[in-house]
């Protein structure tokens, strides 16, 4: 990754953090404890991969900064809500997230449940407000809703919970992760692009191919890191997939083959961006970041 990309990433993460802080309710507003917990769950942590994808895809079509900030914040708020619920005892039962106690540990389970509910609602409020063409904004709200619901992220989580202890085939594992992880990453890319123009069929097809590759690569690398990194590095409990007897790419393919698969998916992502030329360099760099990350 070039120095220019690193500088862009740092600046964009700062823009996203400011947007999230502005769009989330203040703890000074009643109910203060809930609003404080919403901010605890969302701010000051995470790689912000999804907002970075929003801004990088927006650059393809010169999307306005205000629309990108709203789209980036909305998708990251959805992601934060999903982590709060995933970490709860009725789901993955985890005590550590982004290097700090999970919301249900720091507060309590009822608060964590409400935080997730409130964040989900807040994401759609953020995306629907502000300037922009009403028809485009409606399409963006629909896209994020579908990516978050039963045919997207929630559906993938349902399959994940139902698959504990089972020996899934590679196709079944891929389907689960295309929903659980890939759907929201795809939405991030398309939301950024849609902020700039009405997408042609060719634009959508190329971005879909790119998104499918990075979405699967993200999960493959997650599985590799869960098996090889420590909790301090990850900011969450390491080795939990194996301990919980969950099907992963490492358990199915082995470590070396999983690492090779991640590299192949990265190459597929790069190939999908060819129609956009040099304008897609940030998306190229983000594909590399996803595969090369160590946490």
ChimeraX attribute file (.defattr): number of C-alpha atoms within 10 A of each C-alpha:
attribute: neighborCount
match mode: 1-to-1
recipient: residues
	/A:1	11
	/A:2	8
	/A:3	8
	/A:4	10
	/A:5	14
	/A:6	12
	/A:7	11
	/A:8	15
	/A:9	21
	/A:10	13
	/A:11	12
	/A:12	18
	/A:13	18
	/A:14	13
	/A:15	17
	/A:16	23
	/A:17	21
	/A:18	14
	/A:19	17
	/A:20	22
	/A:21	16
	/A:22	11
	/A:23	18
	/A:24	20
	/A:25	19
	/A:26	17
	/A:27	15
	/A:28	10
	/A:29	11
	/A:30	10
	/A:31	11
	/A:32	13
	/A:33	15
	/A:34	20
	/A:35	20
	/A:36	17
	/A:37	20
	/A:38	29
	/A:39	21
	/A:40	17
	/A:41	25
	/A:42	23
	/A:43	17
	/A:44	11
	/A:45	14
	/A:46	15
	/A:47	13
	/A:48	19
	/A:49	17
	/A:50	23
	/A:51	30
	/A:52	25
	/A:53	26
	/A:54	29
	/A:55	30
	/A:56	28
	/A:57	28
	/A:58	26
	/A:59	22
	/A:60	20
	/A:61	19
	/A:62	14
	/A:63	19
	/A:64	16
	/A:65	15
	/A:66	14
	/A:67	23
	/A:68	26
	/A:69	25
	/A:70	29
	/A:71	32
	/A:72	31
	/A:73	31
	/A:74	31
	/A:75	28
	/A:76	26
	/A:77	30
	/A:78	25
	/A:79	23
	/A:80	23
	/A:81	26
	/A:82	20
	/A:83	18
	/A:84	25
	/A:85	23
	/A:86	17
	/A:87	20
	/A:88	21
	/A:89	13
	/A:90	10
	/A:91	13
	/A:92	16
	/A:93	15
	/A:94	19
	/A:95	18
	/A:96	20
	/A:97	20
	/A:98	19
	/A:99	16
	/A:100	15
	/A:101	16
	/A:102	24
	/A:103	28
	/A:104	22
	/A:105	18
	/A:106	15
	/A:107	14
	/A:108	12
	/A:109	17
	/A:110	11
	/A:111	18
	/A:112	25
	/A:113	16
	/A:114	17
	/A:115	26
	/A:116	25
	/A:117	17
	/A:118	16
	/A:119	27
	/A:120	21
	/A:121	15
	/A:122	21
	/A:123	26
	/A:124	21
	/A:125	15
	/A:126	21
	/A:127	22
	/A:128	19
	/A:129	12
	/A:130	12
	/A:131	11
	/A:132	13
	/A:133	9
	/A:134	11
	/A:135	9
	/A:136	17
	/A:137	21
	/A:138	12
	/A:139	13
	/A:140	22
	/A:141	21
	/A:142	13
	/A:143	18
	/A:144	25
	/A:145	20
	/A:146	17
	/A:147	26
	/A:148	25
	/A:149	15
	/A:150	15
	/A:151	14
	/A:152	22
	/A:153	26
	/A:154	20
	/A:155	18
	/A:156	24
	/A:157	20
	/A:158	15
	/A:159	17
	/A:160	18
	/A:161	14
	/A:162	11
	/A:163	17
	/A:164	14
	/A:165	12
	/A:166	10
	/A:167	15
	/A:168	16
	/A:169	11
	/A:170	14
	/A:171	8
	/A:172	13
	/A:173	19
	/A:174	18
	/A:175	15
	/A:176	23
	/A:177	25
	/A:178	23
	/A:179	27
	/A:180	29
	/A:181	25
	/A:182	27
	/A:183	26
	/A:184	27
	/A:185	28
	/A:186	27
	/A:187	25
	/A:188	31
	/A:189	26
	/A:190	25
	/A:191	31
	/A:192	32
	/A:193	27
	/A:194	24
	/A:195	30
	/A:196	20
	/A:197	14
	/A:198	12
	/A:199	15
	/A:200	8
	/A:201	9
	/A:202	10
	/A:203	15
	/A:204	16
	/A:205	13
	/A:206	17
	/A:207	24
	/A:208	18
	/A:209	18
	/A:210	25
	/A:211	28
	/A:212	20
	/A:213	24
	/A:214	29
	/A:215	26
	/A:216	26
	/A:217	27
	/A:218	25
	/A:219	22
	/A:220	26
	/A:221	24
	/A:222	22
	/A:223	22
	/A:224	23
	/A:225	21
	/A:226	22
	/A:227	18
	/A:228	12
	/A:229	16
	/A:230	15
	/A:231	18
	/A:232	13
	/A:233	14
	/A:234	18
	/A:235	17
	/A:236	21
	/A:237	19
	/A:238	19
	/A:239	17
	/A:240	16
	/A:241	17
	/A:242	16
	/A:243	8
	/A:244	11
	/A:245	14
	/A:246	18
	/A:247	21
	/A:248	25
	/A:249	21
	/A:250	21
	/A:251	17
	/A:252	15
	/A:253	13
	/A:254	12
	/A:255	18
	/A:256	10
	/A:257	13
	/A:258	21
	/A:259	19
	/A:260	12
	/A:261	18
	/A:262	23
	/A:263	19
	/A:264	15
	/A:265	22
	/A:266	26
	/A:267	17
	/A:268	18
	/A:269	27
	/A:270	21
	/A:271	14
	/A:272	18
	/A:273	20
	/A:274	13
	/A:275	13
	/A:276	14
	/A:277	9
	/A:278	11
	/A:279	16
	/A:280	19
	/A:281	18
	/A:282	21
	/A:283	26
	/A:284	22
	/A:285	17
	/A:286	21
	/A:287	26
	/A:288	18
	/A:289	15
	/A:290	20
	/A:291	21
	/A:292	15
	/A:293	12
	/A:294	14
	/A:295	19
